[in-house]
Amino acid sequence: MTRRIVLALLALTVVVVAAAAVPLGLSITEREHLAFRDKAQAAARVIASSTEEYLSDHEPATAMNADLAEAARAGDCAAVFDARGRLVASTPCPITRSGEAGDLVNETLTGHEPEPPETEGRLLAAEPVGTFRQPAGAVVLSRSTAPLDTRITVAWAWISLVAVGGVAAAALVSVRLARWVGRPLTTLDTAAQHLGEGRLGERATVSGAPPEIRRLATTFNTMAARMEALIHGHQAVVADVSHQLRTPLAALRLRLDLLATATPDGAPELLASAQEEVARLSRLVDGLLAVARAEQAVPRPVPVRVNEVAIDRVAAWEPIAQERGIHLTSHCQDSSPVALGPDHLEQVLDNLLANALDAVADGGAVTLDSALGPDTVRLRVVDDGPGMTLEAREQAFRRFGNPKARGSGLGLAIVHRLITANGGSIALEDTPGGGLTAVLDLPTWHDRRTP
């Protein structure tokens, strides 16, 4: 790609420079020719003016001879002819009536204005003495074109130098531009190849590149990080599933073996134990499926009213709380909406309330409250149950992190995934006086830019 960019820019530059330089050089050449011809004719006209005094007015030839001498000092050759075409006077380098000089004299004496020709490196100019209609003679001047050729050569040399310099500068700029664009793309291509080869930690480091390529690199790194997290998450899930399912399967197999050899009186008890293990397996599978859905979710935030969702979920769990005499209340204030995925807050509160109601003793209390912060809405689920140790709180958001959990041990892992995927945070704290408090900081809607 670098070579194509350089060649394309160079070709464009050469075309532009040629389109500008060639007409400029031709224009300068033509202008120099015209100026040189005009000067030669002007010099011949000066001699013709002094010659008219000599041929028409019969004045002394002093002025004519002086002009001829001045022309000779300037390096010109000149000759004066009378009306019959006879040579009257000339410079030390005479011009005879032969060839093109003779034709110029004849045309001038017959009342024509001939075009000054160039021959053998010299320009011939002719002027009539007197008027063109009735000339009293003719003056022919021959001037070397060497100065003209030198000026034209110098002009073309300067034009060529500027053109070559422009092409060289364009080549340098095009190379730098091509490298500026090409090197970051090469880096991205290499990173993509390494990622495709299984190097999940590969990232593209792009600096000093165009903004569009930097944005592309950022998008690539985000994609790579997401892919790495998904693959590692799936590997961890498989490992956790293998570990967690091994125990109930072994217990179920043992009970079935015992059931096969048990007496009729002991069969119902063994069958009930096997059914309990099956129920445990079902809970594990359901929890794992919920974790998989949560980890694969890429939320598109929508505005959510915390107080409305809290009231709705408290009403849904109120019958269960009343059966056990647990006081379940909501003190969430009406505040700015938060940015969460659809139904995510409902899932979070269902898991937290289920855990809290399961942990609190009969006659306890579970409370939901909220407060508006500068950029977040803080939601708390407070219970007065037995609480958790510091070590248990540190492991709580990992899959199967709490070995003493009565359920699958996946509820808090699902909550953590749903909250962090939406840009929020969750922490577990001790409740003053005993118990556990789940603290959720949810981003407000106006701070979240949705695509």
N, C-alpha and C positions, 0 to 999 in steps of 0.2 A: 504494500500500500504506500509505503514511504516513497518508493521509486516512482509510482504512478503520480503521486501528488507533485513531486519535483518536476517530472517531465511535463505534466500538464501546465504547471505555472511557468516553466521555462518557455514552452511553446507559445503560450499566451503573451509572455513578455517580449519574445522575439518578434512576434507579429505586430504588437503595438509599437515597439521601438522602430521596426522597419517602416511601418506605416507613417511614423512621424519623422524619422531621420532622412529617408530617401527624398520625399518631397521638399524637405527643408534644404538638403544639399543641392537639389536641382534648382530651387528658387535662388539660392545664394549664387550658384554658378551663372544663371541667367542674368542676375542683377550685376554681377561683376563684369560680364561681357558687355552689357549695355553701358555701364559706367565707363569701361575702357574705350568703347567705341565713341561715346560722346566726348570724352577727353581728346581722343585723336582728332575728331572732326573739329572740336573747338580750337585745337592748335593749328589745324589747316586753315580755319576761318580767320585766325589772327594774321597769318601770312597773306591770305587773300585780301584782307582789308588794306594792308600796307602796299600790296602789289597794285591794287586799284589806283592808288595815288600815282604810281609810276606809269602804268599803262594807259589809264584813262585821262588823268589830269596832267600827265607829263611832268610830274614832280621828280626830284632827284631820287635815285634808288637806295638812298641811305637807309630809310626805314625798312624797306624790304630786305636789304642785306643784313640788317641787324636782327630781324626776325628769323631769317634763315640761320644765322649764326647761333641764335638762342636755341633753335630747334636742334642744331647739330650738337650743342653742348648737352642737350637733354637725351642725346642718343638716337634722335630721329633722323631719317633721311627725307628730304623734301626737294621738289623741283617745281619751277614756275614755267608755264607755257603760255604763249600769246594766243590770239584768236585763231590763228592759222595752225596751231599745234606745234610751233617752233619753240625749242627750249630757250628760255630767257635767262634763268639763273637757277642755281641748285646748291645744295650743301656739298661738303667734300665727298659724300657718298651719293653720287647722282642717281636719279631715276630716269631711265630711258623709256621712250614710247614703244614698248614691246610687251607682249603678253597681256596680263591683266591690267597693268598700269596704262598701257596704250588704250585699252578698251574703256577704262575709267575716264581718260582724257577726252576721247571721242564722244562718250555719252554726255559728259559735262558740257562740252562745247556745243552740243546740239540741243541743249536746254533740258536735259534729263537730270534726275537726282539718283545716282546709282547707289546700291547697297554696298558698303565697304566690305570687301572680301578678305579672308585670311589665306595666306599662302606662305609656305616654308617658314612658319614660326613668326610671321610678321603680318600686321594689319595695314591694309591700304585704305586711305581716306582721301576723297577728292572734294574740292570746293570750287565753285565758279568765282571768277574775279568780276565783280559787278553783280548783275542780276542773272537769274537762270534763263530768262527769255533772250537777252542779248549780252552774253558774257564777253568780256574783253580778254579773257584768258582762263586758265585753270591752274589750280595748285593741287599737287598730289603729295601726300605725306605717308611715309612708311614707318611704322612703329613696331618694335619687337614685342611679341606677346609673352616673353619670359616672365616679366613681373606679374602678368595676369595669371599665367599658369601656376606661379608660386603661390599667389593668394588663394587660388581655387584649391590647390593641393593642401595648403594649410587649413582651409575651411573644412574640407572633407576629412582631414586627419582629426581635427577637433570633434567633428560630428561622430566619426567612427570611435574615437576614444570615449566620448560620452555614452555612445550606444553600448560599447563593450562594457564600460563601467556599470551601466544600468542593468545589463544582462547578468553581470557578475554579482551585483548586489541582489538582484532578484533570485539568482541561484542560491546565494547564502541565506536569504530570507526564506525561500521555499524549503531548503533543507532543514532549517531550524523549525519552521512551521510543521513540516512533515514529521519531524522527530517529536515535536510537542504533542502532536495528535497521535502518532503511531506508537510511541513507546508505552504510554499508558494502556493502549489497547492490547499491545503485546503482553503487558503485565497481567491484564485481565484474562487474556486467552490462556496464559500459563496457569493462572490460579484456577480457571475453570477446568483445565485438563487435570490438574492435581486433585481437585475436588471430585472429578469424575472417576479418578483412579482410587478413590476411597480415603483420601486425606481430609477428613472432616474438619480439621482445625485450620485448613488453608483459608487465608484471607487476602484480598487484593489491597495493596498499599499504593495508592495513587496520590502523588503530590505534584503541584505545578502543572496540572493538566487543565484542559478546558472545563468550564463548569458542568457541561453536559456529561462529560466522561467521569468527572468526580461524582456526580449524582448516580451515574450508572454503577460506579464502583461501590457506592454506599448501598444501593439496592442489591447488588450482588452479595456484599458482605452480610446484609440482613437476611437474604435468602439462604446463604451458607450457614449462618448461625441458627436459623429456624430449622434447616434440614438436620444440622448436627443435634439440636435439642430433640427433634422428633425421633431420630434414629437411636440416640442414647436413651430417650424415654421409653421407646419400644423395647430396647434391650433390657432396660431395668424392669419393665413390666413383666417381660417373659421370665426374668430371673425371679422376681417376686412371686409370680404365679406358680412357678415350679416349686418354690420353697413353701409357699402357704398351702398349696393344694396337697402336698405330700403327706402332711400330718392327718387331715380328715380322711383322705383316701386310705391311708394305712389303718386308721381306726375303723373305718367302714368295712374294710376287708377282714379285719380281725373279728368284728362282730358277726359278719356273715358266715365266717368259718365256724364260729362258736354256735351260731344259729343252726348250722347244718348238723351239729352233733348234740344239740341241747335237748333236754327232756321237754315234754309238752308243757310242764308247769313253768319252765324258765323261758320258753319261747317268746311270750308277749313282751317281757322286759327287754330281751335282746333285740326284738323287732323295734321297740320304741327307741332304743339307743341308736339303732341304725338309721331310723327316721330322723333323729336329731342330727346325725352327721350329714345326712342328705340335705336337711334344711340349712345346715352350716355351709355346705358346699354351694347351695343356691345363693345364699347371701354373699359369699365370696365372689361368685361369678357375676352377680348383679353389680356389686361394687366395682369390680374390675372393668365391666362394660361402661359404667358411669365415668370412671377415671379416663378410659380411652376416649370417650366422647368429649370430655372436658379438655384433654390435652390436644385433641385434633381441632378444637374450635378456634376459629379466627374471628373474634367478635367484631361486629360493626356497631359502634355505640349508638344508643338512642337515649333521649332524655327520660329519666325515671324519677318519680317522686318517692322519696324514702318513706315519708310518713304514711302515704297511702298503702304502699306494699307492706309496711310493718303492721298496720292495722288489719290488713287482709290476712296475713299469716298468723297473727295472734288469734284472730277469730277462727281460723282453720284448726289450730292446735288447742283451743280452749277446752273442747270436750275431753281430750286426753288429760289435760291438766286438772280439770274438775274431778275426774275419777279418782285422782290421787291426792286431792286436796291441795294442789300446788297453786300458788297465787301468780298467774301469768298476766302481766300488764305491759302496755306500751306508752311511753312518754316522749315520742318522737315529734319534734317541732316541724312545722311547715317551713321549708327552706328551699334554696335553689335546687333544681333537679340535678341529678348526678348522671355521668356518662357511663352506662353499662350496656352489655349485650342484652338482647331480649330474653326475659325470664331468668337472667342470671341471678339477680338479687333474690328472687323467690327461691331458687335452689340453695343459695347460700344460707338464707334464714331458715329454711326447712332443715338443713343439716345441723346448724347451730342449735336450733330449738330442740331438735330430736336428741342431740347429745346432752343439752342442759336438762331437759326433762328426765332423761334416763339417769343422770348423775345426782339430781336433787332428791333428797329424802321426802317422804310424804309430809305435806304441810309446809314445804319450803316455798321459795319465791324465785321467779325468773322475770327479769325486767329488760325491756328494750328502751333505749333512749338515744337521742342524737343531739349534735351541736354543730353549728356552722363555723368553719374555720376560714382563713383567708382564701385558700384555693381548694379546699376539700370540705366534705361533710363527714363528720366523725359519727359512726354508728357503733353502739355498744350493746352486747348481749351479756347481761350480768346475772349470775346465779349464786346461791349461797350453799352450794354443794361441798363435797370434800376437797375440790380443787385439784391441782396437779403439781408435782415436784418440778423443780427447775430443769432437771434432765429430761423429764417427760415432755415439758413444754417445748424444749429445743428440738425434740424428735417428732413432735405432734403432727407437723405438716408433711412428713414423709409417708409414703405408702406403707401401711402396716407398722407405722412408727410407734404406736402404743400397744405393746404386747398384752396389756391388761384390758383392752377395749372389749366391750361385750359384743359389739357388732363385727363388721368386716375390718375395721381399722382403716377405712378409706375415706370416711366422710370429711375430715379436716383437710386431707390431700386434695379433694375435689374443691372445697371452699377456697383453699390457697390458690389453686390453679385459676379458678374463675375470677378471683379478685385481682391477682397480679396480671392476668391477661388483659384486663381492662385498664391497667395503669394505676391500680390502687395498691394498698398494703394491708396486712392483717397481722396482729400480734396477740399473744395470750398473756394476761396479767393476773396477779392475785387480786381477789376482791377483798377490800377492807372488811375485816371481821370474819373472813373465811369464804372460800368459794373461788370461782374462776370467772374472769371477764374477757370476752373476745372483743378486741378493738379493731374496727374497720375504718380506714381512711379512704373515702371514695372521691375520685376527681369530679369536680363540678362540670356541668355541661358546657359552660361558656369557655372553659379552658381547654377543651378537647377539639381539635380540628379533624373533622371526619373527611375522608377522601371523597 
